[in-house]
Each structure stands twice: as C-alpha cells, then as structure tokens.
Amino acid sequence: MNNQITRAAELIKAGQLVAFPTETVYGLGANAFDDTACRKIYALKGRPANNPLIVHGSSIAQLETIAEFNEIAYKLAKALWPGPLTMVLPLKNDNKIADTVTAGLSTIAVRLPAHKIALTLIEQSGCLIAAPSANKSGYLSPTKAGHVRQDFAGSDLFILEEEGGCHYGLESTIIDLSTSLPVILRYGFITPEIIESVTDKKVVIASASTAIKAPGMLYQHYAPRTKLRINADSLLQGELGLNFAESKLVGDYCLNLSKSGDLAEAASNLFTMLHILDEYAKKNNCSAIAVAVIPDIGIGLAINDRLKKAANKQ
C-alpha cells in the first residue's frame, strides 16, 4: 500500500487525478492549487461548473492557510475532526486555491478526513487535495474501489485500493459557517443535534432555494441507473426491494439496510446495497428498486435526503 500511495502522490504532484478512499466515500482528487488538474475532475465526472469542490487537508493548520476559521469552526474542529464533517468558511485573501474549486464563490468547503490512506496521500502530495465523490455526476456514490472502476471504465484513472471499503459509506455532513447562523447544507453522520450540542448554537436547515455553496445540494443526485421508488410498503411487478428493520418488501431479490433497525448501519449500507441492486436490475431487466420507509430522525435524515434526491433524478 505504501508504494501505491507514493505513486498516487506523484500523480497528484504531476497534475493528474487519483481516486482514494476516505471514511465517508471514495474521492476523486487533484491538487487544489492546480486549476488545470481540478478542471479534469469536472470533465471526468461530467460535473456542473457551479458545483464547488471540498478541499481535504491533513491538519487544521494546513486548512487555516486558505479558510477563515471562526469560534464555532474551532469548536467543531476540536470536537469532530478528523471526521465526516465539512465546514464552509470564508475564503482567505491570497489563498492561491484554483478558481474552479470554489466555483467563483467567496467561501470554501474544507474538511479533515479520518482515514489513514487519505491523510497519508495529502501529506505525501505536499498540497491540499480537492475531491468530490469518485463517480459520474448525479449517480450513486462509490464506497468500494470496484464502484469507481465501473463508473470510469476505459479511463486510465489511478485508484487506491481499500479492501474494507469506506467505513461510513455516506458523504460528510456539510455546515455553512460563513453566515450569521450555522446552516446545514447536507445531512450526514454528524447530525444537527450533535452540532448544536458542541456549539451551543441553533442550526438552520438549508431549503431547496438555498444557493449552491457546497456539494450535494443539487435537487437531483445520488441515483442508481435503475428507477427508484421510495416509501414503499409492497413491491410492484418487476421491482427489487430494499427493506429496513421489519418492513416487508418481499420479492425475487430483496436486501435489508438493517434488520435490527439501526439507522447508522442502514446509512453505511445504503450506497453499497443500491449498487448491488442496480447491478442485479441491469442484468435481470428489473423495472425499479423500491425502498421501504426510513424514519426521518437522526441519521435517517441523511438517508432520506439521498433517497429523495435519487428519486428526483428518475
């Protein structure tokens, strides 16, 4: 693995792209200071130009060179970094970040990942790494190297392997701290309740009309190629089922996000199981994937956020 990371770091330095594992999902990374390299991310993903990237660092000090941290940001960083939390902060003057990364905004999304491979890659590359999820824009996020290979088949993309896949299996929570009140832009494992307990501040939830300031805010996103139907209580002809807890979607091929009703387990299984069902549907000409009702509390907010945006893309 050390040789792989060394090779990946050399590619980053040379202005190339690398797919690498984080604790959330696989990222598609480039030198955050190299505009030409970052444009390759958008081209390979088919990503809209108005959708900014998250910049990954290996320390708070490194991220302080490009972003203005305030008191709330430091509280969250101390309590929750490294980990699956992205903060949107004012961009510092003379930051030298590629214009493509921020999509022309005066803010920047930053995070400190909790994955040894990701941190080592950043350190060996000697630069901050801009990275969205390593998938075609709008489709299922990748939790395994095989998902990345499938999406970018035919390209010469270098992929760092991680046998166990990504621990959380769901993108980071994104909170905007550039406004007067903290605003959740994307749900994740770090719930609003956790943020409020750390900061002693009430958080606001972004609406559909909120300007795009970070990844994951598009109305249509995270979708399998197969049609997705949510909040199902039974299967229609030709559908596959994705259950939760004691739901009873019964058919030829069904999976369960968490038989015990554990929302954290369900969240970590979401994209992996959708990949499995999507592949099965393609091979067996199935009409749709039906997903059972997921409680809209805690981490269930993040699960339902992904499912609703995926269903909107159909």
C-alpha positions, 0 to 999 in steps of 0.5 A: 500500500505504501508504494501505491500511495507514493505513486498516487502522490506523484500523480497528484504532484504531476497534475493528474487525478487519483481516486482514494478512499476516505471514511465517508466515500471514495474521492476523486482528487487533484491538487487544489492549487492546480486549476488545470488538474481540478478542471479534469475532475469536472470533465471526468465526472461530467460535473456542473461548473457551479458545483464547488469542490471540498478541499481535504487537508491533513491538519487544521493548520494546513486548512487555516492557510486558505479558510477563515476559521471562526469560534464555532469552526474551532469548536467543531474542529476540536470536537469532530475532526478528523471526521465526516464533517465539512465546514464552509468558511470564508475564503482567505485573501491570497489563498492561491486555491484554483478558481474552479474549486470554489466555483467563483464563490467567496467561501470554501468547503474544507474538511479533515478526513479520518482515514489513514490512506487519505491523510497519508496521500495529502501529506505525501502530495505536499498540497491540499487535495480537492475531491468530490465523490469518485463517480459520474455526476448525479449517480450513486456514490462509490464506497468500494474501489470496484464502484469507481472502476465501473463508473470510469471504465476505459479511463486510465484513472489511478485508484487506491485500493481499500479492501474494507471499503469506506467505513461510513459509506455516506458523504460528510455532513456539510455546515455553512459557517460563513453566515450569521447562523450555522446552516446545514447544507447536507445531512450526514453522520454528524447530525444537527443535534450533535452540532448544536450540542458542541456549539451551543448554537441553533442550526438552520436547515438549508431549503431547496432555494438555498444557493449552491455553496457546497456539494450535494445540494443539487435537487437531483443526485445520488441515483442508481441507473435503475428507477427508484421508488421510495416509501414503499410498503409492497413491491410492484411487478418487476421491482427489487426491494430494499427493506429496513428493520421489519418492513416487508418488501418481499420479492425475487431479490430483496436486501435489508439496510438493517434488520435490527433497525439501526439507522447508522448501519442502514446509512453505511449500507445504503450506497453499497446495497443500491449498487448491488441492486442496480447491478442485479436490475441491469442484468435481470431487466428489473423495472425499479428498486423500491425502498421501504420507509426510513424514519426521518430522525437522526441519521435517517435524515441523511438517508432520506435526503439521498433517497429523495434526491435519487428519486428526483433524478428518475 
